[in-house]
Amino acid sequence: MFVVSTFPQGTTKTIALDSLKDQKTVNVKAETGEHKGRKALRVTDDAPATAGDGDRLLVLTATDFSDGIIELELSGQVMPNAGEGARGFVGVAFRVAADAAKFECFYLRPTNGRAEDQVRRNHSVQYISHPDFPWHKLRKEFPEKYESYVDLVPGEWTKVKIEVRGAKARLFVHGASQPVLIVNDLKLGESKGAIGLWVGPGTVAHFSNLQTTQ
């Protein structure tokens, strides 16, 4: 269900997350409910041990996104009994291919935001392009280029905005006027596709107040 209103910069659509309609799950479990007093969509890692880091996604199949703005609030936290490397990974995929085999993504590592290790803090937000440019490839080949720091708290609602134009994208967090991460060379180039709600290994996430402007 879409609620449409017109703004000078385009048409804004509010995308309902209070039902499980028009969704495709890939190695995740989806449920509606509440989180910290707010209606939300809960997305939990449900992948087999053999799944790759980028293979957990809920695709909003009624969406079609190329250039524009994606805004929402999300939270991520580590599941009980998750592996040592779990960080509460949570993010937004965009330009998701019909078979969900390719997409661009910005995500957060909430437990890194206030870590005592400065290197971990520097890895608080991340860009990836699935499947050819996972985080470890980007970090090895282009150190510091596709990740950055922002203050984060696991399980707390975090406001996120993504601006996409052609092969460029910018990530804004906490309503800031300046981006925390700038990508000038999206690896899939100029493309289009659905929007997805992304989680990483060992994560339980919540999503709310999703809207797009195109």
N, C-alpha and C positions, 0 to 999 in steps of 0.2 A: 504494500500500500504506500503510495506517495502523496504527500501534502505539498503542493506547489505554490511558491510565491516568487515574484519577480524583483530582482535587485538590479542596480545599474550595471554591475559587472556580469550579469547573466541570470539564469534561472536557478533558484535554490530548491532542492528537493530534500525533504526529510524522509529518511528511510526507516521504516518501523522495524524494531528489533524485538518486539514483544510477542512474536509468534515464530514458528519454525517453518513457515511457508517460504517458497522460492529460495531454498538453501540447498547446497550440496556440501556434504562433509567429506573431508579427506583426512583420515587418521585422527579425527577429533570426535568428541562427544559434545552435543549442543543441548542446552536446557534453558528454558526461561525461568526467571525468578527475581530475586532482589539482591542487591549488594550495597551495604551501608545506607539502607533506607531508600534506595532507588531501584526502580524496575530496570532489569538488565538482561542481556543475553550472556549466559555462562558457557564458555568454550574450554574444554579440558583435553589435554593430551591423551589420546587413546591409541597411539601408534605401536606397532610391534617393535621389538628390539632392533630389528634390521632396518628400520626406517631412517632416512637421512635427516639432518637437522632442519631442512627446509620443507619437509613433507607433511606438515600439519596445517590444515587450512580449512576454513569455512567460507565457501564461495557464495556470494549474494547473487544468485543467477538472474534476477530481474534487473540488475544494474548494467550500465554500459558507459564506460568512462574512457576518455582519451586525454583531453586537456581540461584543466579547471582546478577546483579546490575540493578537498575532502576534509571534513572536520568531525571530530567525535571525542568522547571521553572513554578512557579505558583504564584497566588496572590489571596487573599481573603479579602473581606470587608463586612461590615454589610449592609443589604438591608434597604432602607427607610421603616420606620414603623415596623422594626423588634422588637421583644421582648427585654426586658431589659437585658436578659442573653445572647444575641447574641454577638459573639466575632469574626465573620468573619471566622469561622472554615473552614479549607481547607486542604485536604491531599490526600494521595495515598493509595488505597487498593491493596493487592496482594494475590495471591492464592485464588482468588474469586471462589466459587463453581458455578457449571453450573446454578443453580437456584438463585444465588446471596444471598442465605440464610446464608452463612458462608464466612468469610474473615478475614484476618489480616489487620491492618491499622496503619500508622503513620499520625498524622495530626498536624497542627499549629493552634494556637489561636492568630491571628495577633494583636488584640487590647490589648493583655496582654504584648506584648514585651516591651513597654515603659510606662506601667502603673505606677502610683505613689505608688501603693500598692505592696509591695515586694512579698506577697503571690501570687497575681495574676501573677507577673513576673515568679515566680517559676513554674507556670502552662502553660508556653508558648508552649511547644510541648508535645504530648501525644501519647502513644501506646494504642490501643484497639484491642480486638478480638471479632468480631461479630458472634453470638448474646450473648454469655454466659459471656463475660467479658467487659461490658461497662465501661466508664471512672469512673462513680461514685462507682461501685463495686471495681475496682482496687484501687481507691484512699482511700476508706474506709478500705479495707483489707490489702493493701500493700502501705502505705503512702510513697510518694516520689520515689517509685521504677520505675514507668512507665511514669513519666513526668519530665520535666526539663525546664531550661531557655535558651532562645536564643533571641537576638535582632531582632525584627520584626516591620514592618511598614505596616498598613493596605493598601491594594490596590497596593502596590509596588511589582514588580517582585522579587521572592525569589528563589534562586537555591537550589534544594533538591536532595540528593542522598541517596538511600537505598541499603544496602548490605545485602543479605540473604544467609545463609548457614545452611541447616538442620533446627534445632529448634532455631537458633540464627539470630538476625537481628540488624543492626546498622543504625542510622539516622545521616546524615551529612547535614549541612545547610550552605549556603553562600560560598561553595567551601572550607570549612575548612578541614584541614588534620585529625582532631580528631572529633569523633562523639559527638553529643550533647545528644544522648540518645542510650543506649545499652540495648537490651532485649536478655537474654540468655535462655528464656523458652517460645518461641512462643506457644500460647495456643492450636493451631491446630496441633502442632507437625510438622513432616516432611510431607508436602502435596504439591499440585500443583493446579493451576487454572489460571484464567484470571487476568489481571490488571484492576483496576478500578480507576476512578477519584471521590473522595469523598468530599462531602460538608456537613456542619452541618446546624442546624436550622437558618434561617434568613440570609443566606449567598449568595452573588453573587461572583463567582470565575472565574478565567481565567487560562488556561493551555497552555503551549507551549514547543517546543523542547524536546519531550519525546523520550527517547531511552532506550533500554535494552541491557545488555551484559550477555550472558549465554554460 
